């Protein structure tokens, strides 16, 4: 049974951020300063307003346009507003680089 192949005297692993990775896994490593969606980017007052406005949007979509399919689309937009307010993360704000000030 043949042993593992040796590639000269070079190491083929890259040690970064405490992880031992293969050189082909470079795409999995996150560069410094990369955009992530796990940090809250909405202040408390805006989160509350999104939840209140989302409820109003859902109500208007289901009550005012109850017979039209567009009413369900409007209600879906209200649900998205409520979710972004509840979790405090707005993906569109993160894509343009909006961040909360550091404490």
N, CA, C and O of each residue as an XYZ file, in Angstrom:
412
protein
N       0.842     -1.163      0.000
C       0.000      0.000      0.000
C       0.898      1.241      0.000
O       1.756      1.385      0.871
N       0.700      2.145     -0.987
C       1.578      3.313     -1.067
C       1.269      4.320      0.039
O       0.124      4.471      0.466
N       2.313      4.996      0.484
C       2.167      6.002      1.545
C       1.688      7.328      0.964
O       1.464      7.440     -0.242
N       1.535      8.319      1.814
C       1.086      9.633      1.331
C       2.133     10.281      0.444
O       3.335     10.105      0.641
N       1.653     11.033     -0.537
C       2.567     11.697     -1.457
C       3.223     12.882     -0.760
O       2.585     13.601      0.008
N       4.507     13.070     -1.043
C       5.221     14.212     -0.497
C       5.418     15.235     -1.604
O       5.719     14.884     -2.745
N       5.247     16.486     -1.258
C       5.413     17.561     -2.225
C       6.647     18.346     -1.827
O       6.545     19.395     -1.192
N       7.787     17.851     -2.193
C       9.023     18.522     -1.879
C       9.166     18.764     -0.383
O       8.720     17.956      0.431
N       9.780     19.862     -0.033
C       9.938     20.216      1.370
C       8.921     21.280      1.791
O       8.951     21.751      2.928
N       8.030     21.657      0.883
C       7.036     22.692      1.195
C       5.881     22.122      1.999
O       5.497     20.964      1.833
N       5.342     22.947      2.860
C       4.109     22.563      3.555
C       2.938     22.933      2.660
O       2.961     23.983      2.018
N       1.925     22.097      2.608
C       0.762     22.392      1.783
C      -0.415     22.890      2.602
O      -1.501     23.111      2.067
N      -0.199     23.069      3.915
C      -1.266     23.591      4.748
C      -1.006     25.067      5.024
O       0.135     25.528      5.013
N      -2.078     25.785      5.269
C      -1.978     27.192      5.616
C      -2.630     27.359      6.975
O      -3.783     26.973      7.167
N      -1.901     27.930      7.912
C      -2.443     28.145      9.244
C      -2.896     29.596      9.313
O      -2.091     30.517      9.178
N      -4.184     29.788      9.521
C      -4.734     31.130      9.591
C      -5.868     31.158     10.591
O      -6.758     30.308     10.538
N      -5.856     32.099     11.484
C      -6.893     32.306     12.482
C      -7.122     31.055     13.318
O      -8.257     30.769     13.700
N      -6.085     30.320     13.601
C      -6.195     29.140     14.451
C      -6.769     27.916     13.752
O      -7.043     26.906     14.401
N      -6.952     27.991     12.449
C      -7.501     26.862     11.707
C      -6.419     26.274     10.812
O      -5.595     27.004     10.262
N      -6.423     24.981     10.671
C      -5.509     24.311      9.763
C      -6.292     23.979      8.505
O      -7.210     23.159      8.530
N      -5.924     24.621      7.406
C      -6.698     24.490      6.177
C      -5.803     24.019      5.041
O      -4.590     24.227      5.060
N      -6.411     23.391      4.069
C      -5.743     23.018      2.836
C      -5.609     24.283      1.989
O      -6.400     25.212      2.148
N      -4.629     24.334      1.099
C      -4.444     25.532      0.288
C      -5.621     25.773     -0.651
O      -5.809     26.901     -1.109
N      -6.419     24.750     -0.953
C      -7.577     24.915     -1.815
C      -8.759     25.524     -1.070
O      -9.736     25.920     -1.705
N      -8.700     25.611      0.232
C      -9.803     26.139      1.035
C      -9.671     27.636      1.272
O     -10.286     28.150      2.206
N      -8.913     28.343      0.484
C      -8.704     29.769      0.689
C     -10.006     30.555      0.584
O     -10.149     31.589      1.235
N     -10.955     30.088     -0.220
C     -12.212     30.798     -0.364
C     -13.047     30.724      0.906
O     -13.911     31.575      1.118
N     -12.812     29.738      1.748
C     -13.576     29.609      2.976
C     -13.094     30.559      4.056
O     -13.842     30.874      4.982
N     -11.856     31.019      3.951
C     -11.327     31.942      4.940
C     -11.873     33.329      4.644
O     -11.880     33.762      3.492
N     -12.326     34.021      5.666
C     -12.910     35.330      5.480
C     -11.837     36.397      5.628
O     -11.172     36.467      6.661
N     -11.662     37.225      4.611
C     -10.638     38.262      4.722
C     -11.010     39.295      5.778
O     -12.182     39.471      6.111
N     -10.005     39.965      6.290
C     -10.233     40.963      7.329
C     -11.068     42.108      6.764
O     -10.794     42.622      5.679
N     -12.090     42.494      7.522
C     -12.949     43.584      7.101
C     -14.035     43.175      6.124
O     -14.655     44.037      5.502
N     -14.279     41.889      5.975
C     -15.294     41.448      5.035
C     -16.682     41.761      5.578
O     -16.888     41.866      6.787
N     -17.626     41.907      4.656
C     -18.993     42.212      5.029
C     -19.675     40.944      5.552
O     -19.672     39.911      4.883
N     -20.250     41.029      6.733
C     -20.995     39.913      7.280
C     -22.380     40.385      7.667
O     -22.598     41.573      7.906
N     -23.311     39.456      7.728
C     -24.687     39.778      8.056
C     -25.030     39.414      9.495
O     -26.210     39.393      9.844
N     -24.058     39.131     10.330
C     -24.379     38.691     11.677
C     -24.334     39.809     12.705
O     -24.655     39.570     13.869
N     -23.948     41.022     12.321
C     -23.911     42.148     13.249
C     -25.170     42.986     13.071
O     -25.634     43.192     11.950
N     -25.714     43.463     14.172
C     -26.878     44.329     14.093
C     -26.477     45.653     13.462
O     -25.451     46.233     13.819
N     -27.281     46.125     12.532
C     -26.978     47.387     11.881
C     -28.153     48.362     11.947
O     -28.177     49.349     11.211
N     -29.132     48.096     12.826
C     -30.266     48.994     13.006
C     -30.319     49.469     14.453
O     -30.243     48.654     15.373
N     -30.448     50.780     14.664
C     -30.586     51.263     16.036
C     -31.955     50.893     16.600
O     -32.867     50.540     15.853
N     -32.091     50.977     17.919
C     -33.318     50.555     18.594
C     -34.562     51.284     18.132
O     -35.612     50.663     17.967
N     -34.471     52.593     17.920
C     -35.652     53.339     17.505
C     -36.112     52.912     16.115
O     -37.313     52.871     15.847
N     -35.171     52.593     15.233
C     -35.540     52.181     13.880
C     -36.118     50.766     13.881
O     -37.001     50.449     13.084
N     -35.617     49.921     14.780
C     -36.168     48.570     14.905
C     -37.632     48.644     15.332
O     -38.477     47.937     14.784
N     -37.934     49.507     16.319
C     -39.318     49.661     16.784
C     -40.213     50.200     15.672
O     -41.339     49.735     15.500
N     -39.717     51.175     14.922
C     -40.511     51.745     13.825
C     -40.749     50.730     12.716
O     -41.816     50.738     12.102
N     -39.795     49.867     12.448
C     -39.996     48.840     11.422
C     -41.055     47.832     11.850
O     -41.847     47.372     11.028
N     -41.070     47.488     13.136
C     -42.076     46.544     13.619
C     -43.474     47.168     13.542
O     -44.424     46.521     13.102
N     -43.593     48.427     13.972
C     -44.898     49.107     13.922
C     -45.345     49.307     12.474
O     -46.493     49.021     12.136
N     -44.449     49.794     11.622
C     -44.793     50.025     10.222
C     -45.091     48.714      9.503
O     -45.978     48.664      8.650
N     -44.359     47.653      9.838
C     -44.626     46.346      9.225
C     -46.023     45.848      9.543
O     -46.702     45.293      8.680
N     -46.458     46.048     10.801
C     -47.831     45.668     11.164
C     -48.856     46.460     10.389
O     -49.866     45.909      9.950
N     -48.608     47.762     10.213
C     -49.528     48.601      9.444
C     -49.549     48.184      7.972
O     -50.610     48.190      7.347
N     -48.411     47.828      7.422
C     -48.342     47.403      6.020
C     -49.095     46.089      5.825
O     -49.812     45.920      4.839
N     -48.930     45.163      6.765
C     -49.656     43.891      6.666
C     -51.154     44.134      6.745
O     -51.921     43.563      5.970
N     -51.572     44.981      7.681
C     -53.004     45.270      7.832
C     -53.561     45.916      6.566
O     -54.632     45.528      6.100
N     -52.864     46.878      6.011
C     -53.367     47.537      4.808
C     -53.383     46.591      3.615
O     -54.279     46.671      2.775
N     -52.413     45.709      3.532
C     -52.392     44.768      2.416
C     -53.506     43.745      2.494
O     -54.088     43.376      1.474
N     -53.810     43.281      3.709
C     -54.839     42.245      3.849
C     -56.251     42.823      3.950
O     -57.213     42.167      3.550
N     -56.389     44.029      4.474
C     -57.722     44.607      4.629
C     -58.126     45.397      3.391
O     -59.197     45.163      2.830
N     -57.285     46.324      2.962
C     -57.650     47.194      1.842
C     -57.639     46.452      0.506
O     -58.465     46.729     -0.364
N     -56.728     45.530      0.343
C     -56.613     44.795     -0.929
C     -56.815     43.300     -0.694
O     -56.035     42.472     -1.162
N     -57.875     42.973      0.040
C     -58.060     41.574      0.438
C     -58.393     40.650     -0.734
O     -58.081     39.460     -0.680
N     -59.017     41.170     -1.786
C     -59.411     40.310     -2.896
C     -58.337     40.221     -3.978
O     -58.436     39.387     -4.879
N     -57.327     41.061     -3.900
C     -56.316     41.110     -4.956
C     -55.041     40.378     -4.518
O     -54.663     40.432     -3.348
N     -54.390     39.703     -5.452
C     -53.118     39.049     -5.124
C     -52.035     40.035     -4.701
O     -51.123     39.666     -3.962
N     -52.122     41.275     -5.156
C     -51.128     42.263     -4.763
C     -51.216     42.558     -3.268
O     -50.235     43.003     -2.672
N     -52.367     42.318     -2.657
C     -52.505     42.492     -1.213
C     -51.600     41.542     -0.450
O     -51.035     41.911      0.580
N     -51.458     40.317     -0.949
C     -50.564     39.348     -0.314
C     -49.101     39.743     -0.498
O     -48.273     39.499      0.381
N     -48.785     40.350     -1.634
C     -47.412     40.821     -1.861
C     -47.084     41.954     -0.894
O     -45.995     41.999     -0.323
N     -48.041     42.873     -0.715
C     -47.838     43.979      0.221
C     -47.717     43.443      1.645
O     -46.884     43.921      2.415
N     -48.539     42.458      2.001
C     -48.449     41.852      3.334
C     -47.097     41.155      3.519
O     -46.537     41.184      4.615
N     -46.574     40.540      2.478
C     -45.250     39.912      2.550
C     -44.158     40.937      2.791
O     -43.209     40.672      3.529
N     -44.282     42.109      2.172
C     -43.308     43.183      2.408
C     -43.385     43.653      3.856
O     -42.364     43.987      4.458
N     -44.586     43.681      4.412
C     -44.735     44.047      5.818
C     -44.096     43.018      6.734
O     -43.505     43.370      7.755
N     -44.214     41.739      6.369
C     -43.595     40.678      7.166
C     -42.074     40.797      7.139
O     -41.416     40.562      8.153
N     -41.518     41.155      6.001
C     -40.068     41.353      5.913
C     -39.642     42.528      6.784
O     -38.604     42.468      7.442
N     -40.436     43.598      6.792
C     -40.118     44.753      7.639
C     -40.136     44.359      9.113
O     -39.275     44.790      9.880
N     -41.104     43.551      9.511
C     -41.174     43.095     10.902
C     -39.967     42.225     11.249
O     -39.390     42.368     12.326
N     -39.589     41.335     10.354
C     -38.439     40.458     10.621
C     -37.136     41.242     10.742
O     -36.323     40.962     11.623
N     -36.932     42.218      9.864
C     -35.707     43.009      9.972
C     -35.700     43.830     11.256
O     -34.645     44.034     11.857
N     -36.868     44.299     11.676
C     -36.941     45.030     12.932
C     -36.719     44.135     14.137
O     -36.061     44.534     15.098
N     -37.264     42.925     14.089
C     -37.128     42.004     15.213
C     -35.688     41.554     15.402
O     -35.191     41.531     16.528
N     -35.012     41.196     14.318
C     -33.637     40.703     14.414
C     -32.602     41.822     14.419
O     -31.463     41.594     14.826
N     -32.966     43.024     13.977
C     -32.033     44.147     13.993
C     -31.009     44.109     12.890
O     -29.996     44.805     12.954
N     -31.259     43.304     11.880
C     -30.310     43.171     10.777
C     -31.045     43.461      9.479
O     -32.031     42.799      9.157
N     -30.570     44.443      8.739
C     -31.142     44.752      7.432
C     -30.099     44.370      6.373
O     -29.049     45.006      6.291
N     -30.374     43.352      5.574
C     -29.381     42.927      4.575
C     -29.022     44.030      3.573
O     -27.866     44.138      3.163
N     -29.987     44.833      3.184
C     -29.687     45.894      2.222
C     -28.790     46.966      2.852
O     -27.905     47.508      2.190
N     -29.020     47.264      4.122
C     -28.150     48.225      4.816
C     -26.738     47.674      4.942
O     -25.766     48.420      4.824
N     -26.618     46.371      5.181
C     -25.296     45.754      5.300
C     -24.562     45.769      3.959
O     -23.338     45.897      3.921
N     -25.303     45.638      2.866
C     -24.651     45.615      1.562
C     -24.056     46.974      1.202
O     -23.063     47.036      0.477
N     -24.640     48.051      1.691
C     -24.085     49.374      1.398
C     -23.108     49.824      2.464
O     -22.552     50.918      2.373
N     -22.886     48.976      3.497
C     -21.872     49.245      4.494
C     -22.358     49.986      5.733
O     -21.542     50.532      6.475
N     -23.639     50.017      5.971
C     -24.149     50.716      7.156
C     -23.843     49.895      8.400
O     -24.113     48.695      8.449
N     -23.275     50.555      9.406
C     -22.952     49.899     10.669
C     -23.367     50.796     11.813
O     -23.426     52.017     11.665
N     -23.659     50.187     12.966
C     -23.910     50.950     14.171
C     -22.583     51.439     14.722
O     -21.565     50.766     14.563
N     -22.574     52.600     15.369
C     -21.322     53.049     15.985
C     -20.874     52.083     17.077
O     -21.702     51.529     17.801
N     -19.581     51.885     17.192
C     -19.048     50.976     18.208
C     -19.252     51.573     19.589
O     -19.084     52.777     19.782
N     -19.624     50.708     20.577
C     -19.843     51.224     21.935
C     -18.559     51.609     22.627
O     -18.586     52.058     23.773
